[in-house]
Amino acid sequence: MILWALSGWFVAVVAAAVALVLRGRLEAVARAEHELRGPATVLFLACERLRREPAGRRHAGAIELQLARLRAGLADLAAARRGRRAPVRPEPVELNRFARAAMEGWGPSLRAAGRDARIDWRAGRARVVADRGRLAQALGNLLANAAEHGEGPIELRGRRVSGGIRVEVRNAARAERPTGRDGGNAGSPRSLGADDRGRGLDIASRAAASAGGRLDVDRDEDEVVAALELPDAA
């Protein structure tokens, strides 16, 4: 009986200690979220003013897209404290403008590194119904992977396919072939190897699924092609 009592007491002490640690971590997450949300709001208001300036309109779309992505991440951060994921809020999105704005955000850094940023859009004024923040996460992660882990020019292509729109991000593959957790299956979101790439592709895949679409990743010795296929709102 004494042994059982001591065991129960020990378990209770450990559980209380774990609860205190988790509570401290959740409070740290809440503080970080609070400090990120304030600047995000100020940046959004500044972007609204920028859009009203003729010289600033060209850059406003790229900034707004990144703010949409930031807000989606903040919403997920808040929901994660309750063990959930932020709800999807679909709306009509002009995909051609959205994709160009996503590429515009990466253009300066790519050109500074001696790499071209190309757009080959042949899907016309394509429209999809998607959560703007989730869609920004999807395109943002594909472009980030191409910029950070690929070589040569990055090309963003838009094509109409049966029942939908296909948006591709293409870049030259690096000479070395990284090994993923799943053994390097080219069709898997983990196929590019490193944890950050796998995590980004997983986020992009979930974002595409939330809009009723999918993510395909294909890699050969020379090129990596990451493609979002999204239903046409028409």
Buried (B, 14 or more C-beta within 10 A) or exposed (E): EEEEEEEEEEEEEEEEEEEEEEEEEEEEBEEEBEEBBEEBEEBBEBBEEBBEEEEBEEBBBBBBBBBBBBBBBBBBBBEBEEEEEBEBEBEEBBBBBBBBBBBBBBBEEBEEEEBEBBBEBEBEEBBBBBBBBBBBBBBBBBBBBBBEBBEBBBBBBBBEEEEBBBBBBBBBBEEEEBEBEEEBEBEBBBBBBBEBBBEBBBBBBBBBBBBBBEBBBBBEEEBBBBBBBBBBBE
